[in-house]
Amino acid sequence: MADADPIAMARSGLPRSPSVGHRWGLALAPQIRVFAAFFLYAFSLGSIFPRLGEIQRGMGVGEGALGLALIGTATGTLVSLSFAGPLLERMGYRRALLVLTPLVAVFFAIASWASGPLVLYFCLVPAGLCIGMVEIVVNVEADRVEHQLGRRIMNRAHGFWSFGFFAAGLMGAGVSQLGISPQLHLMVMVPVVLLAVVLLLGRFSPAPLREVAAGDAPPHFARPTLAIMTLVCVTLSAMLLEGAGADWSAIYMRDVFAASPLLCGLAVATGACTQGLMRFFADGLVDRYSPVGVARGLLSVLGVGALLVVFAPGPAWALLGLGLMGVGTSGIFPLAMSAAAQRVDRPAAVNVAALAQISFVVFLLGPPLLGQVAEHWGVRWAFGMCLPFVLLSLLAAGALGKKD
């Protein structure tokens, strides 16, 4: 999810909120506060995914209906990413981060009480609206702090996003195994997230604006060229399988292996953990090898992981497959975004926005729609349907080395 940072980076000309004099919370270095913001954002966002199977059973619906309901989050996020700029200008980055991060947990707690798919859909829309605005704030702040420090922190920031998602999955696994209901779990998450936000982000004040050249701000929808569509093909499998791992891995473990609640929650956490670890090594690998070589290596690992998930004879093999999928998805989108920014046919911001918007639609809408596949052909094939896209991404990966 947080991989959509190029949208935010391209819009980094949004004015920051004025500095305020609040002094509650820990005094942290700017980059540490960025890492904390990514972690808490993902921790709040990831809390619902280990409990989706129980929420599904509580509503008494199949995977197809659940998948359609989950599009509520995608709807809100896409609207927010497209139109949040003016609201963030009025609200200010500080207030947005401190208020909206806990609100994600609030709306997920409300959604857990949904009586049916339509109610769940409408409960998830406001959660998506908050997610889109927090997505912009944390990524713009990471970009500005990176510029201020004169060294890269973006990959590590996204590593902390993965670790936040991992922590949410691990907590969800534990409380589910203890028999605590999703409703109580997600209600308790609200004060936990709120306290952590106050403690770690209470002294947050946005970094100075970066200088943005006139005309660099992208339009709300940037027209994709043939070259950008080729880069979309590179990202397609990673976006689909990352989202599928978040949405369906707990239900996969439950339906295929009758796994314990603990294992179902661990399935969500495993991919996030390996993804986060890999992101700490991504820059070094790209420096040592070519972007094309790294992408093909990651896509190969992604394909092996997805195959293991589809054909796993037992839960241990499935967890291994999900872990390999986390490794495989870790660096594909950032590599494609770098390639888009380095193209010389149009301004970098326009190419970045074009690729990010289309890829993010795939990330948000693809996995919920895979619920239809899960209902009719089994949840294994919600992952199996993504395998042809891995081959497509491998074939298109050479585009990462082209600049014209």
ZIHUVEN-V925270 format. One record per run of one state. SS is the DSSP state (H for helix, E for strand, C for the rest). FROM is the first residue (numbers start at 1). TO is the last residue. If there is no record, write none. Layout:
BEGIN
ss=SS from=FROM to=TO
ss=SS from=FROM to=TO
END
This chain:
BEGIN
ss=C from=1 to=1
ss=H from=2 to=10
ss=C from=11 to=29
ss=H from=30 to=45
ss=C from=46 to=48
ss=H from=49 to=59
ss=C from=60 to=62
ss=H from=63 to=91
ss=C from=92 to=92
ss=H from=93 to=111
ss=C from=112 to=116
ss=H from=117 to=149
ss=C from=150 to=153
ss=H from=154 to=177
ss=C from=178 to=181
ss=H from=182 to=201
ss=C from=202 to=225
ss=H from=226 to=257
ss=C from=258 to=260
ss=H from=261 to=279
ss=C from=280 to=281
ss=H from=282 to=288
ss=C from=289 to=290
ss=H from=291 to=311
ss=C from=312 to=314
ss=H from=315 to=329
ss=C from=330 to=331
ss=H from=332 to=342
ss=C from=343 to=347
ss=H from=348 to=377
ss=C from=378 to=379
ss=H from=380 to=384
ss=C from=385 to=386
ss=H from=387 to=401
ss=C from=402 to=404
END
